[in-house]
Amino acid sequence: MLYPLINSIASWVLKQRIHQIELFLKYPNEVQDELLMNLLRQCEETVLGKKYDFESIKSYSTFAERIPISSYEDLEPMIEETRKGYQNIFWNTPIKWFAKSSGTTNAKSKFIPVSNEALENCHYKASKDLLCMYLNNNENSEMFLGKSLRLGGSSQIHENNNTFFGDLSAILIENMPMWAEFSSTPSNKTSLMSEWESKLTAIINETRNENVTSFAGVPSWMLVLLNRILTESGKENLFELWPNLEVYFHGGVSFEPYREQYKKILPNSNFKYYEIYNASEGFFAIQDLNYSNDLLLMLDYGIFYEFIPMDTFGTPNQKIVRLADVELFKNYAVVITTNAGLWRYMIGDTVRFTSLNPYRIRVSGRTKHHINVFGEELMVENTDSAIAKTCSALHCEVKDYTVAPIFMKDKEKGAHEWMIEFKKHPEDIHLFQKVLDENLQSVNSDYEAKRYNNMTLNQLKINVARENLFYDWLKDNNKLGGQHKIPRLSNQRDYLEQLIGMQTEKSF
């Protein structure tokens, strides 16, 4: 009797939030302007607030003129002071939590401040909104009659000068409300295990006999876990183990390269996939409709948004626009001002708007993970789409990939060099190479122009990776599990050269 009651109460409480969401859907720009002024008023007496005279800022134009765009390196000295215990530097309430995020494989660790306001009014609020939207779209859901199998980070919380740091997922688990812990599996202790292989075994042992109704985690690592569960249980698909499965909440990397593999282990057309867009810096967008690829930008989480058009990014003519001035289908770098004291901070992601009423987006890539050596403006969204189309046409499956440029040398033209690990190999790798190149041209007109008659770029080159090459590479870099990702695209050859050095398969 307890679970049906919980399901009814949870559904009622979560659905009340719909009315608040409708407010920022109706008045999005007004909500954002008011939010910015509230952030400024809160922080007038901080060190940063006094430096830039927040008290006198009464409009967006003054805010944009006075406060510079910042990277982590710009904010790092203030963040390090806060980690030592000094407060009221860039946010007006004490900050004791810091999300450790290394970003790319070899990057120096970042410590992103997570205020109590960010925890409650952004991350946890978003988690409830995600459930709210799902239940609003699926009134017959029985998700709360079972548990959500979560797969988070792989490190525990560490203390330093009475401040604490760890993966964002570890911080969220540490501060998780009781209702969320009650409805999740595995236990907090298992979720926070650091050693990836041991953690997988522990998760399987804890969850296989639970009534799992949903999943939550990064697609690449969740797929590793789910395939391991199927192998050890001897089941053909996951419904044989958990017949009440309804939905998978996913984010962190594009779902497109993994979609067909999930359909094989979840062979039910009624099973739903809900995408989220979050990071250590905040929770930004949520899929608000069934069977959609678009994400609703959430405008009342204490985050003020600005955008840099990628065609001006990093140039002397770089422009910054606020939400009211964005255009459809253009790629933008995201800039945020948050209730954790990140002021005009570039998070490194790129998005494009698919709707302006309401504001819906798709994540298109990373500012550092694209290729524009030859003017081709290749984004991760392009390569993910081309891979998916090629695999569908040639009945094969890609497990992982990365791409780098082949630089022009003497009279040789440039090209793109791929490292691809297949789960199911194509019958003809040369045909795969040709079709992939054609699909890239179909989704990116700049790439098509550079490929026309081999004018600037020769046909792409493919290295077929040995089995588990990317897994071994991540393991060597101590990056197994959690939020760690394969860098899909790079303007340099560093990642690709490391991978080539670790494997012996031939190229095409």
N, C-alpha and C positions, 0 to 999 in steps of 0.2 A: 504493500500500500504506500510505502514511503516514496518510491520513485515516481509514480504517477502524480503525487502531490507536488513533488519538486518540479516536475515538468510543467505543471499548470502554473505554479507560482512564478517560475523563471520566465515562462512565456509572457505572462501578464506584465511583470516588471520590465522586461527588456523592450516590450512593444511600446511602453510609455515614452521611450526615447524618440520614437518616430516623429512626434510633434516638434521636438527641438531640432531635429534634422531638417524638417520642412522649413524652419525659419531661415537657416543659412542657404537652403535651396532657393528660397524666394528673394532673399536680400544678401547675396554672397559678398559683394564688394563692400557694402555697408558693414557687414559682420567683420570682415577683414580689417577695415579702417579703424573700427572701434577697438578691435583686439590690439592693433599696433599701438594706439594711444594708451591703452591700459598697461601694456608692457613697459612703455616709456615712463608712465607715471609711477609704476611700481619701483623702478630702478633709478629714480632721480638722485638718491643719496648714495648710490654705489660709487666705487672709484671710477668706473667707466662712465657712469651717468654724469658725474661732475666734470670729467675730462671733456665730454662732448656737450655738456649743458643740456641734458635731456629735458630739464624743466621748461626751457624756452622752445622746445620742438612741438609745434601745434599742427603740423601738416606732413603728409608723406613727402612732399617735395623738399622740405627742410631736412627731414630724416635722411633722404637719399643723398642730398648734397653734403651733409655733415659727417655721416658715418661711412667709413670705407668698407668695401667688400673684403671679406677675410677668409683665409684658409686656416687649417689647423695650426700651421707653423706660426701664423700671426697671433693666434690666441694662446699658444702653448705656454708662454711665460706666466700668464694670469692663471691658467689651469693648474700649473705646477704649484703656484703659491696657494691656491685653494686646497690642493691635495696635501699640502703641509699643515693645513688647519686654519689658514687665514680666510675670512669670510667677507661678504659684502663687497666683493671686487667687481663681479659682472652680473651678479644676481642678488636680490635683496633678502633671501632666506637661506639658511645654512644648507650647503650641499655636502653630503658625505658619501654619495655613491658615484662611481665612475665606471662607465662601460668601456672595457678594454677592447679595442678594435684595431687590428693590424691592416685592414684593407687588403692590399695586394700581398702576394706571397712573401716578398722579401722586405716589405716596408717596416719602418720603425713603428712600434706600438703607439697607438693613440689612446688617450684617456678622455672619453667624452663625458662631460658632466651630466648627471641625471638628478634633477631636483625632485623634491616631494611633489611639487606641482606637476612636473612632467610625468612622474609615475602615475598619479591619480587622475589627472585631467587630460592626459594624452594616452599613454600606453594601456592602462587598465580600462579607461573609457572606451578606447578603440576596440579592445577585446570584447567588451559588452556590446558595442555597436555592431561588430561583425556578427555576433549571435543574433542580435536584434534584427538585422537585415535578412539573415538567413531564415529566421522563424517567420518574419513578415511575408517572405516569399514562399514559404513552405509550411502552411498552417497545420498540416497533418504530421509534422515532424515528431519523431520520438527520440531525438538525439539525446535528451537528458535522461532517458531511461537507461542509458549505458554510460560509457566513459570515452574520453578523448585520448587517443594515443599521441603523446607529444614527443617530439624529438628536438631537444634544444642544444645548447652549447656544451662544451666538454671541459669546463674548468670551474673550480669552486671559487668562492669569494675569498679574497686576501685582504688583510688589514695593513694600513700604512698611515701612521700619525693620526689615528682615530678616524681615518677615512677608509673606504672600502672599494675594491675594484674586482672586476671579473667580466665574463661575457654578459651581454645584456640579458640573455635568457636566464642566466644564473641570478642576476639581480632581481628579475621579475619573479622567479621562483621563490627567492628569499623573502620577498615582500608580498607574496601572493595572498589574496583574501581566501578565507576558509572555503567558500563555496567553490572557488576555482580548483583548489587542491582536491576537494572531495570528488570532483567530477573528472579528474585526470588520472592517467596512468602512463608511465610507471611512477613509483614513489619519488619524492623529492631527493632522497638519498641516491637512488639510482640515476635520476636525471642529472645530478651534479657530478657523477663520476668523471674523472679526467681521462682515463685510458680508454681509447675508442673501442678496441676489440673486446675488452672485458665488459664494457658498457653495453655493447650489442648483445652479448650473451645474457647479461642481467635483465635487459629490457625484454628479451624473448621469454625468459623464464617467468617474468612477472605478468606479462600481458596475454600470453596465449590462451589462458583460461578465463580472461575477463570478457565481459560483454562490451566490446569496442564498437562504438557507433560512428566515430569520426577520427580523422587524423589531423595533425597539425605539425608542419615542419618544412624544411627546405627540400624541394623535389629530388635533387641528386642524392642526398644522404638518406632521405626517407626511402627511396627506391632500393638502396643497398640493404637497409633494414628489412623491408618487406620481402625482398627476394630471399634473404637469409631465413626469414620466418617460414616461407613456403618450402624451402629446401629441407629445413629441419622437421617440419610438421608432415611432410609428404603430401601436402594438399596441392591441388591443381590451381586453385585461385583463392583469393582471400575471403570470399563469401562462404566457402566451406568451413572456414575457421571462425569467422565473425559474420553470421547471416544478417545482422541488423545494421550493417554499415550503411551510412547515408551520404557522407560528404568528406572531402579532403580540403582543408584550409592550408593554402601554400603560398610561399613568397621567398624572396631572397635571390632567386635566379629565375630566368625565363622558363616557363613550363613547356614551351613548344617542343624542344628536343626530346622531351620525356613523355609527351602525351600518349603516343601510341603504345609505349611500353606499359603505361599505367592501365590503358584499356585492356591489355591482355591479362593482367592480374586482377582487374576489377571489371569483369565482363558483364556489365549491367548498364543499359542506356539510361536508367533512372538515377544512377549514382552521380553526384554533383561535385563540381570542383569550384571552390571559391578562392580567388586570389587576393592577397593583401600586399601592401607596399609599406614596409617599415624598415627602420634602421636604428642604430644606437642613438642617433640624433633625434628620433621622433617617429611617430606613426602618422603616415601621410594620406593614404588612400585605401579604399575598400571596394571590392566588387559588390555592387548593390543589386544586381539582377542575376537570375538563373541563366546559365548558358551564355554568359557574356565574356568578352575579352577586355572590357573597359572598366576602369576603376574610378569611383566617385572620390574626388578630392575633398577631404574632410577639413572644414574651415573653422571649426570652433574647438580645436585641441590646444590652444595656446601657441600656435605656429602661424607667423605671418610670412606669406610667400612672395618671392620675386623671381624673375626668370631672365636668363641671358640667352638671346638667340644664338644658336651654335654657329651660324654663318658669320658672327662677329666675335665669337668667344676667343679670348686671348689675343685679340688684335688691338691696335691703337684706336679703332673705331668701335670697341666693345660697347654694347648698349645693355641697359637693364630696364626691364618693364615690370610693372605690377600686374596682378591677376586681371584687372579690368582691361588691360591692353594686349593680352595674348591673342594669337591667331591660330586658327585650326591647322593641324597637320605639320606645323613647323617644329623642329627639334630645339628644345631649350635646356640649358643647364639650370639646375634648381638652386636657389638661394633662399635660406631660411633665417628667420629671427624667432627665437623660441623662449618658452617659459622655463628654460634651464640656463639662460644667459648666453646663448649663441647669437651674436648680433651680425646679421648680413653674412651668414656663413655658407660657403659653397660646399655642398655635401658630396659632390662628385658624380651625381646621377644626371641623366638626361631623360626628358619626357617629351611627349607630344600630345596635344589636346585633340581628342576625337569628338568632343562636344563642348559648347560654351554655355549651354543652358539645359541641364546643370553642367558644371565643370567636371568633365571626365577625361581621364588621361590613360596613356599606356607608357610604361617604362621602356625607353628605347635603347638605353645603354649607360655607359660611364664616360665622363669627360676624358679620362685617361685611357679608357679601353675602347678606342675606335681607331680606324686606320685612315689617315688623310695625307699620306706621303706623296701621292700623285694627284691630289685634288678629287679623290673618289668619294670622300665622306662616308665611308662604310661604317655602319653602326651594328651593334650586336643584334638588334631587332632584325636587320637585313639578313645576317648570316643564319640566325635561328630559323627565320622563315624559309630561306633557301634550302637549308638542311632538311627541314620538315617536308617540303615539297619534293625534294629529290628522293628522300627515303620512301615516301608514299608512292612515287612513280616507279621506283626500282625495287620495291619490296625488301628493303634492308633497314637496319636500325643502327643509329649512331649513339654510342655511350658517352663520349666526350670529345672535345676538339679545342684547338687554339689556332690562331692565324697570325702571321707576321709578314712584313714586306720583304721582298727580294729587291734590294736597292739597285738602281741603275749603275752600271760599271762600264767604262769605256763606251762602246757603241751598243752595249746590251740594254734592252728595255727592261723596265721593272716588271714585277709580278707579285702575286700573293702566294705564300707557301703555307700549307695547312698540315697540321698533325691531327689525324682522326683515328680514334679508337672505336671500332665497330663492335656492336653486340651481335649483329647478324650481318655478315659481309655481303656486299653486292656481288652478283655473278660476274660482272665485268667492271673492274675498277676504272678502266679508261672511259667507259660509257658514263659511269658515275661522275668522273671528273668533268666530262663535257656537259652533262645535264646540270650539275651543280653550278658551273660557270654561267650557263644560260639562265638559270633561275636567279642567280645574283644580279644579272643584267636586268631581269624582269622586275625586280623589287627595288633597284637602285639605278636611277637614270644617269647619275654621275659616273658610276662604275661602268655602265653600258657605254657612255661616251668615251671613256678612256680605253675600253676594250675594242671599240669600233676599228676593224681592220688592223688589230694589234697596234693601234696608233701610239699609245703610251704604255699600255700594259699587255704583256703576253698572257696566255691562258694560265690559270692557276695551277700550282703544283701540289700534289698530295703525298704526304708520308703516311703510310698505314702503320699505326701504332701496334706494338705487341700488346697482348692481354695484360690489363692492370697497370699499364704504364703511368696513367695519370694518378691512380691511387698510390702507386709507389712514390711518385714525385711529391705528392702531398705529404705522404708519410715521412719522407726524407726531410721535408721542410717543417715537420711537426704541425701539420695543418689538417689532420683528419677530423671529420665530424663538424658539428655545430654550423656556424655561418660561413665557413671557409669555402671559397669558390675558385674554380679554374678561371684565370684571366682569358677570356675568349679572344680579344683583339688587342694588339699592341702596335704602336708605331716603331718599336724597337724589336730586336731579335733575341733578347735575353732569355725569355721563357722558352721559346722554340729551340734555341741552341742547347739549353739544359736537357730538354726532352729528347732531342736527337742524340745527345751523348749517352742517354740511358737505354737506348733501344737499337735494334739491328735490322728492323724490317726494311724492305726496299721502297723507293719512292717512284712516283709516276708523274 
